[in-house]
Amino acid sequence: MQFYPKEDGVVLDYIRVRQGNRALGATLFADALRAAGIPQPRFVESSPIVNEPLLKLLQSGDDTAIAQAQRFWRLQSLSFAKALGATVLCTGLVKNARGNWIARGELSY
């Protein structure tokens, strides 16, 4: 896992967990943030998305595929927020200034 602080939040570059164990990734990330002294980030943002299946859905331009990708990220956000003891204010997959897809979620405690 690699992440770094940004303003009052954190940017996740990558996290690797065994396939089929996605819920564990949120818990590991929350524990790593606590260990790094970042127990309550106000937002979590990804570096550009490189997950091939997710990126394929987003790049398809199909509304149904994009909605599926958004639902996936929403579930990941909820799992992560729960591990931190936070509530998700808003979450989404958006393009950054460079045109890359990123995931972003805002949190409340």
C-alpha positions in Angstrom: 0.0 0.0 0.0 1.2 3.5 -0.7 -0.5 6.7 0.2 0.4 10.3 1.2 -1.4 13.2 2.9 -2.9 16.0 0.9 -4.4 19.0 2.6 -6.9 17.6 5.1 -7.2 14.3 3.3 -5.1 11.5 1.8 -4.3 10.2 -1.6 -4.1 6.4 -2.1 -1.6 5.5 -4.8 -2.3 1.7 -4.6 -3.3 -1.1 -2.3 -2.8 -4.7 -3.0 -4.8 -7.4 -1.3 -5.5 -11.0 -2.2 -8.2 -11.3 -4.9 -11.6 -11.9 -3.4 -10.7 -10.2 -0.1 -11.7 -6.6 -0.9 -13.3 -5.8 2.5 -9.9 -6.5 4.1 -8.3 -3.7 2.0 -10.4 -1.0 3.6 -9.5 -2.3 7.1 -5.8 -2.4 6.2 -5.9 1.1 4.8 -7.7 2.4 7.9 -5.1 0.8 10.1 -2.2 2.2 8.1 -3.7 5.7 8.2 -4.0 5.4 12.0 -0.4 4.2 12.3 0.8 7.1 10.1 -1.0 9.6 12.4 -3.9 10.3 10.0 -6.9 8.9 11.9 -9.6 11.1 10.5 -9.0 12.3 6.9 -11.7 14.5 5.5 -11.4 13.0 2.1 -9.8 10.1 0.3 -8.7 10.4 -3.3 -7.0 7.9 -5.6 -4.2 8.5 -7.9 -5.3 7.8 -11.5 -7.3 4.6 -11.7 -5.3 1.7 -13.2 -7.7 -1.2 -12.2 -8.3 -2.6 -15.7 -11.9 -3.8 -15.3 -12.9 -0.6 -13.6 -11.1 1.6 -16.1 -12.7 -0.3 -19.0 -16.2 0.4 -17.6 -15.4 4.1 -17.2 -13.8 4.5 -20.6 -16.7 2.7 -22.4 -18.8 5.8 -22.2 -21.9 3.6 -21.6 -24.1 5.0 -18.9 -24.9 1.6 -17.5 -21.2 0.7 -17.3 -20.3 4.0 -15.7 -23.2 3.6 -13.2 -21.8 0.1 -12.3 -18.4 1.5 -11.7 -19.8 4.3 -9.5 -21.7 1.7 -7.5 -18.5 -0.3 -7.0 -16.7 2.8 -5.7 -19.6 3.7 -3.5 -19.4 0.2 -1.8 -15.7 0.6 -1.4 -16.2 4.0 0.2 -18.8 2.8 2.6 -16.5 -0.1 3.7 -13.5 2.2 4.2 -15.6 4.8 6.1 -16.9 2.1 8.4 -13.4 0.9 9.1 -12.5 4.5 10.1 -15.7 5.2 12.1 -16.7 7.8 9.6 -19.8 8.6 7.4 -19.5 9.1 3.6 -20.8 12.6 2.7 -20.3 12.1 -1.1 -18.3 9.9 -3.3 -17.7 9.5 -7.0 -15.5 8.7 -9.9 -14.4 11.8 -11.8 -11.8 13.0 -14.3 -9.0 15.1 -12.9 -7.5 18.2 -14.6 -5.2 15.8 -16.6 -8.2 13.8 -17.9 -7.5 10.7 -15.8 -10.2 9.0 -13.9 -9.8 9.2 -10.1 -12.0 8.1 -7.2 -12.9 10.6 -4.5 -14.9 10.4 -1.3 -15.6 13.0 1.4 -15.9 11.9 5.0 -17.5 13.1 8.2 -16.9 12.1 11.8 
